[in-house]
């Protein structure tokens, strides 16, 4: 049986790392946070336009804590994973397009 909170956490991490890679390639400072909405805002301050379909990544921020601290919040469910995966894949594809 999969641990859905772990899979959703990995989706959040993939999106976070993809966003941070955009900061890195431009030589911009990024805060060491897991709030993807705050990371998007930082990119917008640098002048990047964030498409609506990847802006949904902010919803993944809620998965950053439960996998690290079990019992702190409600674990993710199987029903949540497909959406988390779809969002993470969109963010990674966006980052790849920005970086190429």
Residue pairs with C-beta under 8 A, 6 or more apart in sequence:
2 78
3 75
4 75
4 76
4 77
4 78
4 80
4 81
5 63
5 66
5 67
5 70
5 75
5 76
6 67
7 76
7 81
7 84
7 85
8 60
8 63
8 67
8 76
8 80
8 81
8 84
9 63
9 64
9 66
9 67
9 68
9 76
11 60
11 63
11 81
11 84
11 85
11 87
11 88
12 34
12 36
12 60
12 61
12 63
12 64
12 84
12 88
13 64
14 88
14 91
14 92
15 36
15 57
15 60
15 87
15 88
15 91
15 92
16 34
16 36
16 39
16 60
16 64
18 88
18 91
18 92
18 94
18 95
18 96
19 30
19 36
19 39
19 40
19 43
19 57
19 91
19 95
20 30
20 39
21 95
21 99
22 43
22 48
22 95
22 98
22 99
23 29
23 30
23 39
23 42
23 43
24 30
25 99
26 46
28 42
28 46
30 39
30 42
31 38
31 39
31 42
33 39
34 61
34 64
34 65
35 58
35 61
35 64
36 57
36 58
36 60
36 61
37 58
37 61
40 50
40 55
40 57
40 58
43 50
44 50
48 98
51 94
53 90
53 94
54 87
54 90
54 91
54 94
56 87
56 90
57 87
57 88
57 90
57 91
59 83
59 87
60 84
60 87
60 88
62 73
63 76
63 84
65 72
65 73
66 72
66 73
66 74
66 75
66 76
76 84
